[in-house]
Amino acid sequence: MSLSRFVSRRTAIWGAAFLAGAVLAGALAAPSLVASRLRSAGRARGLDVAWRTLRVAFPARLQLAGLSAVDAAGDTAFAAESLSVALHPLPLLVLRPRIASLDAAHVRVRRPAEASDADTLPPEEPAARGVDRTRKVQHAAESLVRALLLPARRLPRLALRDVTLETRDGPALRLESLVLGRAGASLRLTASGVASADPPVPFTIALGYADDDRLQGHARFGIADAARGAPDPLDVTLDGRIEQNRAHGEVRIADSTRVTIGQLAFALSGTISRNGPRFRLGLSARELTAAKFRESLPPPVLGPLEGLAVRGSTDYRVSLDLDVSQPDSVRFDADVIPHDLVLGAGALDPTTLAGPGPVSVHLPHERIETRDLSDANPHFRTLDRIDSLLVHAVVTNEDGGFFHHRGFNTEAVRGAIADDIRAGAYRRGAGTITMQLVRNLYLGHARTLSRKGQEVVLAWVVEHLAHLDKRRLLEIYLNIIEWGPNALGADEATHYYFGHDAGHVSLSEALFLTTVIPAPAHWRNRFDRDGTLRPFERAQMHFIARAMVAKGWLDPADLPAAEDLHVELSGPARAVLFPEAAPPAEASGDEPARD
């Protein structure tokens, strides 16, 4: 390199350093410049940023008190009583600012909930789902991968105290403290707080990431136990290696990585790639037994599973390969390999469902109703006494693969993942009729992770160990599910809406009843004020009918146009939809007659 080029390059570097120093000096001398930049950054994100005090301290620290960011709707998206950010001075001099530390206390972050009532939405068909939001999900996945690829040894020191994460439904998580920093040759993370479940779950977490890529940690969760009056501990340990390859944009979870929950040991492996992004993950376990589950999981997590009498063991494998940019290419597989599994007679014995008798039906809001699965119940109908149009419509919409899977439908899971990515939100689940059945008979409708796990296990047990055939499972399902106010089962439903037996229904009636199942409390939303089916309802009914044609359960010649689908309410539901037209109630001994 010539002397002139060397001098020129050195001059440019020192010129940039001098300029950065001048900018920093100006900022230190004029906090108004920092204030202006903060407000501009907030406006770019649709937020109005304000604070009580702002101070810029030498050499490169910004301190704020009473910081808040308000969105266009007037909601506070972020608030912090105190926030302090320090930059590394040397990188700042060459215009490459890097955070050295961040301290915050009494912080509230609010994220708008995107919940929606699917019962009030028009149906979405695979060929016409409106706007494809795959790119939105892809951006979020790219942000996650970028975070995972951050140089772990150069992460800033964090000290957070009293941080609450909220949705519009209320607090979701409260961090009492979170500290991230170097501890000798390791990066150390400790955290404690409360997850706002029902009831709340306190937790503590400690993780260490060594310079040789070894990741070790322990987490303890307190699971409320009403019977004991004190929380039961749920312990999770992690021991493995996480390797960052920033040159290739990959994070690799070594095959030797182990996750242990009590006595339950799982092998974890996978690769997370920036290209896509793509997530390839695998989880497996060997020789799982009922005794290990009872020793490892608190009774509230096991729920009704604690009453199962199961001998033998199982191996378990699950894998996911997802390229977010190509959601239809997703691969998901789950396999349970039983070893001499036998179901005995315990407190929970699903084999009793093979015969007649009463069952308890768990409904939303912790309601429980009893129905007899025998002719002692005037509304009980064997499968051959329920109109096949209704049977086929329900199976088509609720679980098209019911007669081919064994309780858990991996193909439906793959389809749900792809659809949810395209929708940019949770729009479709992968629950099977068997899973819905055990939910209604044994579990209830609480939306918790433990309840979902119980549902999957019980569905597998019912399909593999209880020796109940598919027709019997479907028969029970159609006789207990909720279709409307105190209308459990197909015959109660047809009488409630149409004033007749479930043995003979029209195609339109069958399709309407099918659409009601996911949200029976909102059946009235499907009608206009004059009792006409709304356009979205007719479109959904037509979509189900076309699917029935594709399955060979409906003659194409019998498929009406969507605008020709109509139902006439003639049962008690009519008085609910048109209360002004209901006849006056007769006087009874319970209430004196009025003039």
Sequence and secondary structure as in RCSB ss.txt:
>XXXX:A:sequence
MSLSRFVSRRTAIWGAAFLAGAVLAGALAAPSLVASRLRSAGRARGLDVAWRTLRVAFPARLQLAGLSAVDAAGD
TAFAAESLSVALHPLPLLVLRPRIASLDAAHVRVRRPAEASDADTLPPEEPAARGVDRTRKVQHAAESLVRALLL
PARRLPRLALRDVTLETRDGPALRLESLVLGRAGASLRLTASGVASADPPVPFTIALGYADDDRLQGHARFGIAD
AARGAPDPLDVTLDGRIEQNRAHGEVRIADSTRVTIGQLAFALSGTISRNGPRFRLGLSARELTAAKFRESLPPP
VLGPLEGLAVRGSTDYRVSLDLDVSQPDSVRFDADVIPHDLVLGAGALDPTTLAGPGPVSVHLPHERIETRDLSD
ANPHFRTLDRIDSLLVHAVVTNEDGGFFHHRGFNTEAVRGAIADDIRAGAYRRGAGTITMQLVRNLYLGHARTLS
RKGQEVVLAWVVEHLAHLDKRRLLEIYLNIIEWGPNALGADEATHYYFGHDAGHVSLSEALFLTTVIPAPAHWRN
RFDRDGTLRPFERAQMHFIARAMVAKGWLDPADLPAAEDLHVELSGPARAVLFPEAAPPAEASGDEPARD
>XXXX:A:secstr
  HHHHHHHHHHHHHHHHHHHHHHHHHHH HHHHHHHHHHHHHHTT EEE SEEEEETTTEEEEEEEEEE TTS 
EEEEEEEEEEEE HHHHHTT   EEEEEEEEEEEE       GGGS   BTTB SS  HHHHHHHHHHHHHHHTS
 GGG  EEEEEEEEEEETTEEEEEEEEEEEEEETTEEEEEEEEEE  SS EEEEEEEEEETTSEEEEEEEEEEEE
TTTTEEEEEEEEEEEEEEEETTTTEEEE TT EEEETTEEEEEEEEEETTTTEEEEEEEEEEEEHHHHHHHS HH
HHGGGGG EEEEEEEEEEEEEEETT GGG EEEEEEEEEEEEEE  SS GGGGGS  EEEEEEGGGEEEEEESST
TSTT   GGGS HHHHHHHHHHH TTTTTSSS  HHHHHHHHHHHHHHTS       HHHHHHIIIII S   HH
HHHHHHHHHHHHHHTS   HHHHHHHHHHHSEEETTEESHHHHHHHHHSS TTS  HHHHHHHHHHTT GGGGGG
GB TTS B HHHHHHHHHHHHHHHHHTSS GGG   GGG      SHHHHHH GGGS     BTTB    
